[in-house]
Amino acid sequence: MDTNLPDALIDQQGLFDPVESGPPVTLAERFVIPPFSVLDKRSGDWNRRRRQWLGLGIRSEVGRGEALTYNMSIDGGEEGSTSIFDPVLCELAYRWFSRPGDRILDPFAGGSVRGVVASWLARWYTGVELRPEQVVANYDQLDICDDAHHPRWVLGDARDIAAGDVLHDEYDLVFTCPPYADLEVYSDDPRDLSTLRYDDFLREYEACLKAAATVLRDDRFFVVVIGDVRDRRSVDGRYYGLTVDTVNVARRIGLSLYNEAILVTAGSLALRTGPQFEKSRKLGRGHQTVLMFTKGNARAAASRLDQGGDVALSAEAGTHHQMNSALSSEAAS
């Protein structure tokens, strides 16, 4: 266990510690964030928890180019103009739709955050990533992961998953955030979906999701974080319809839409919306969408999580006790 963690983390109680003040009562105590269909990243509780996760030293932007996004970051904030995936959203997906010891597949891995969070929540994470520099950057952050549950990043093409050319396992949850069409162009690799025109993007996107669904066990959840983006090539900048297209793609590959949540990500929206709306009547977009699908029987998928899942913070695996011991040792020294 690596004890060389930031001093700021030592006094942060509650993120990894078991609850010791009696059984959980409120929704937040039971589920970290109340499981409503609107998830608000602007809330104080959310931001405090996000700071705690980032206090581990997560550097998910490393390995990615600067200024990738032409109008807004995926999480609605400004992180050097390159989107950073939110660790709290990642935590919720793992706690709500998987259980300790489960295998997580992420066909569009990107940065390190989803793997690091899975590690500390005692999940076995495998992320498929097309860019070798990103894989290297992610592995450089293994020192902030739980030693017992190191994440795995595999260099490869998500379209090849089902053929066994990339992976040879079955998984208990697919959790991913695909390219938002050409909102961010990650490389000049012709296999990179973000380089494609939308019709081509949609065809290859379906192939990637289908491959991931093939290796997902029956009676499991498949969670996609997505957002619509405007077609810069069109005269009026209309939306592609990516969120709706994702639902249609999922249905074609045999998944059922089970939940939908709006992730409020306002960020610098107020500063940007006035001139935009005055000129074009385009609303300021301050949200993303979390689509939660099931493969197989939804009741069985939910029932499985009642049998050893994260019912509350106190139900987490022993790795969190180990981390607390490491932090205590650091504080004592």
C-alpha positions in Angstrom: 0.0 0.0 0.0 1.5 3.4 -1.0 1.4 5.8 1.9 2.9 8.7 0.0 -0.4 10.4 -0.4 -1.2 14.2 -0.1 -1.3 15.6 3.4 -4.6 17.2 2.5 -6.2 13.8 2.4 -5.3 12.8 5.9 -8.1 14.7 7.6 -10.8 13.9 5.0 -13.0 11.5 6.9 -16.0 9.8 5.3 -14.8 9.2 1.8 -13.3 5.8 2.4 -14.1 5.2 6.1 -17.0 3.0 7.2 -19.9 4.8 8.7 -19.7 4.3 12.5 -22.6 6.4 13.8 -25.3 3.8 13.4 -27.1 2.5 10.4 -27.5 4.9 7.4 -30.7 6.8 7.4 -30.7 9.5 4.7 -30.4 8.8 1.0 -27.0 10.5 0.9 -25.8 8.2 3.7 -27.1 5.2 1.9 -26.1 6.0 -1.6 -23.5 8.8 -1.5 -25.7 11.1 -3.6 -29.5 10.7 -3.6 -30.4 8.6 -6.6 -32.6 11.0 -8.4 -32.9 11.6 -12.1 -31.3 15.0 -11.7 -27.7 14.9 -10.5 -26.3 18.3 -9.7 -22.6 18.8 -9.8 -22.9 22.3 -8.5 -23.9 21.1 -5.0 -21.6 21.6 -2.1 -21.7 17.9 -1.2 -20.8 16.9 -4.7 -17.9 19.4 -4.9 -16.5 18.4 -1.5 -16.5 14.8 -2.6 -14.9 15.6 -5.9 -12.1 17.5 -4.1 -11.5 14.5 -1.9 -11.1 12.2 -4.9 -8.8 14.6 -6.7 -6.8 14.9 -3.5 -5.5 11.4 -4.3 -3.5 13.0 -7.1 -5.7 11.9 -10.0 -4.3 13.6 -13.2 -6.8 12.4 -15.8 -5.8 15.2 -18.2 -2.3 13.8 -18.6 -1.8 12.1 -22.0 -4.3 14.3 -23.8 -3.7 17.3 -26.0 -4.5 20.8 -24.9 -7.5 22.8 -25.9 -9.4 19.8 -27.3 -12.9 21.2 -26.9 -14.1 23.9 -29.2 -16.9 25.2 -27.0 -17.3 23.5 -23.6 -15.8 20.7 -21.6 -17.6 17.4 -21.0 -18.1 18.1 -17.3 -19.1 21.7 -18.0 -16.1 23.3 -16.3 -12.8 24.7 -17.5 -9.9 22.4 -17.0 -7.3 23.9 -19.4 -10.0 23.6 -22.1 -9.7 19.8 -22.0 -12.5 17.8 -20.5 -11.9 15.9 -17.3 -14.2 13.1 -16.3 -15.9 13.6 -12.9 -14.7 11.1 -10.2 -18.0 11.4 -8.2 -20.1 10.4 -11.2 -17.7 7.5 -11.7 -18.1 6.5 -8.0 -21.9 6.6 -8.3 -22.0 4.4 -11.3 -19.8 1.8 -9.6 -21.6 1.8 -6.3 -25.1 1.8 -7.8 -24.6 -0.6 -10.6 -21.9 -3.0 -9.6 -20.6 -4.6 -6.5 -17.1 -5.1 -5.0 -15.1 -7.7 -6.9 -16.9 -7.0 -10.2 -15.2 -6.6 -13.5 -15.7 -3.2 -15.2 -15.2 -2.7 -18.9 -14.7 0.8 -20.4 -14.4 0.6 -24.2 -13.5 4.3 -24.4 -11.0 4.7 -21.6 -9.4 8.0 -22.1 -7.8 9.4 -19.0 -7.0 7.6 -15.7 -9.9 8.6 -13.5 -12.3 5.8 -14.1 -9.6 3.2 -13.5 -8.4 4.9 -10.3 -11.8 5.2 -8.8 -12.6 1.5 -9.6 -9.4 0.5 -7.9 -10.3 2.2 -4.6 -13.8 0.8 -4.8 -12.5 -2.8 -5.1 -13.6 -3.3 -8.7 -11.4 -4.8 -11.5 -11.3 -2.2 -14.2 -10.2 -2.7 -17.8 -10.1 0.3 -20.1 -9.5 0.0 -23.9 -7.7 2.9 -25.3 -6.5 3.6 -28.9 -3.7 6.0 -28.1 -0.5 4.6 -26.7 0.6 7.8 -25.1 -2.7 7.8 -23.1 -2.1 4.2 -21.9 1.4 5.1 -20.7 0.2 8.2 -18.9 -2.5 6.2 -17.2 -0.1 3.5 -16.0 2.1 6.3 -14.6 -0.6 6.8 -12.0 -0.7 3.3 -10.6 1.0 4.6 -7.4 -2.3 6.3 -6.4 -4.3 3.1 -6.9 -5.1 0.4 -4.4 -2.4 -2.2 -4.6 -5.0 -5.1 -4.4 -7.0 -3.9 -7.4 -4.8 -2.3 -10.0 -6.7 -1.1 -13.0 -5.7 -2.4 -16.5 -5.5 -0.3 -19.6 -5.3 -2.2 -22.9 -4.0 -0.6 -26.1 -6.4 -1.5 -28.8 -9.6 -0.7 -30.7 -12.9 -1.1 -29.0 -14.4 -2.6 -32.2 -12.1 -5.6 -31.7 -13.3 -6.5 -28.2 -15.9 -9.1 -29.2 -13.4 -10.8 -31.6 -11.1 -11.6 -28.6 -8.3 -9.6 -30.2 -8.2 -7.2 -27.3 -9.8 -8.9 -24.3 -10.6 -12.4 -23.2 -12.9 -11.9 -20.2 -16.5 -11.4 -19.4 -17.6 -8.3 -17.5 -20.2 -7.3 -14.9 -20.6 -3.6 -15.8 -19.9 -1.5 -18.9 -19.3 2.1 -17.9 -18.0 4.5 -20.5 -18.0 8.0 -21.9 -17.5 7.8 -25.7 -16.4 10.6 -27.9 -19.1 13.3 -28.3 -18.8 13.0 -32.1 -16.2 15.6 -33.1 -16.5 17.9 -30.1 -13.0 16.8 -29.1 -10.7 15.4 -31.7 -8.2 13.2 -29.9 -5.8 12.2 -32.6 -5.3 12.0 -36.3 -5.6 8.2 -36.3 -8.2 7.2 -38.9 -9.6 4.6 -36.4 -10.3 7.4 -33.9 -14.1 8.0 -34.0 -13.7 11.7 -33.2 -12.1 12.2 -36.6 -15.1 10.9 -38.5 -18.1 12.6 -40.1 -21.2 12.0 -38.1 -22.8 9.2 -40.3 -19.5 7.3 -40.3 -19.0 8.1 -36.6 -22.5 6.6 -35.8 -21.8 3.4 -37.7 -18.4 2.8 -35.9 -19.9 3.9 -32.6 -22.5 1.2 -32.8 -19.8 -1.4 -33.6 -17.9 -0.4 -30.5 -21.0 -0.6 -28.2 -22.0 -3.9 -29.7 -18.6 -5.4 -29.1 -18.7 -4.3 -25.4 -22.2 -5.6 -25.0 -21.1 -9.0 -26.3 -18.7 -9.5 -23.5 -21.0 -8.1 -20.8 -22.6 -10.9 -18.8 -26.4 -11.3 -18.9 -28.5 -9.5 -16.3 -26.0 -6.6 -15.9 -26.0 -2.8 -16.4 -24.5 -0.9 -19.3 -24.0 2.8 -18.4 -23.1 5.5 -21.0 -22.4 9.2 -20.2 -23.2 11.2 -23.3 -24.2 14.7 -24.4 -25.4 16.2 -27.6 -23.2 18.5 -29.7 -23.8 20.9 -32.6 -22.8 20.1 -36.1 -20.2 22.7 -36.9 -20.5 21.9 -40.6 -24.2 22.8 -40.8 -25.3 26.3 -41.7 -27.3 26.8 -38.5 -25.3 24.7 -36.1 -28.1 22.2 -35.4 -27.7 19.3 -32.9 -26.6 15.9 -34.2 -29.1 14.1 -31.9 -26.3 12.0 -30.4 -28.2 11.2 -27.2 -31.2 9.9 -29.0 -29.0 8.1 -31.4 -27.2 6.4 -28.5 -30.6 5.1 -27.2 -31.4 3.8 -30.7 -28.0 2.1 -31.1 -28.4 0.4 -27.7 -31.8 -1.0 -28.6 -30.4 -2.3 -31.9 -27.7 -4.2 -30.1 -30.1 -5.8 -27.5 -30.0 -3.4 -24.6 -33.0 -1.9 -22.8 -33.1 1.7 -21.5 -33.8 1.4 -17.8 -32.9 4.8 -16.3 -32.0 8.2 -17.5 -30.4 11.0 -15.5 -29.6 14.6 -16.2 -26.1 15.6 -15.0 -26.2 19.4 -14.3 -22.8 20.8 -15.3 -23.4 24.5 -15.5 -19.7 25.7 -15.2 -19.1 29.0 -17.0 -22.5 28.8 -18.7 -23.7 32.2 -17.5 -20.8 34.0 -19.0 -21.2 32.3 -22.4 -25.0 32.2 -22.8 -26.0 35.9 -23.2 -24.2 36.7 -26.4 -25.0 33.3 -27.8 -28.7 33.5 -27.1 -29.0 37.1 -28.3 -27.4 36.3 -31.6 -28.9 32.8 -32.4 -31.5 31.9 -29.8 -29.4 28.9 -28.9 -29.9 27.9 -25.2 -26.9 27.5 -23.0 -26.3 23.8 -22.6 -25.6 23.0 -18.9 -26.1 19.3 -18.7 -25.0 15.9 -19.9 -27.1 12.7 -19.9 -26.4 9.5 -18.1 -28.1 6.6 -19.9 -28.5 3.3 -17.9 -29.3 0.2 -19.9 -29.7 -3.4 -19.0 -28.6 -6.5 -20.8 -31.0 -9.4 -20.0 -33.4 -9.3 -17.1 -33.5 -5.9 -15.2 -34.9 -7.4 -12.1 -32.2 -10.0 -11.9 -29.6 -7.3 -12.5 -30.9 -5.3 -9.6 -31.4 -8.3 -7.4 -27.8 -9.3 -7.8 -26.7 -6.0 -6.4 -28.7 -6.5 -3.3 -26.6 -9.6 -2.6 -23.3 -8.0 -1.7 -23.5 -4.7 -3.4 -22.8 -1.2 -2.0 -25.9 -0.8 0.1 -24.2 2.0 2.0 -20.7 3.4 2.6 -20.2 0.9 5.5 -20.7 -2.0 3.1 -17.5 -1.2 1.1 -14.8 -3.8 0.8 -11.8 -4.0 3.2 -9.6 -2.0 0.9 -11.0 1.2 2.4 -9.9 0.1 5.8 -6.5 -0.5 4.4 -6.4 3.0 2.9 -7.5 4.6 6.2 -4.7 2.7 8.0 -2.2 4.0 5.4 -3.4 7.6 6.0 -3.2 7.2 9.7 0.4 5.9 9.4 1.2 8.9 7.2 -0.3 11.3 9.8 1.6 9.7 12.7 4.9 10.0 10.8 
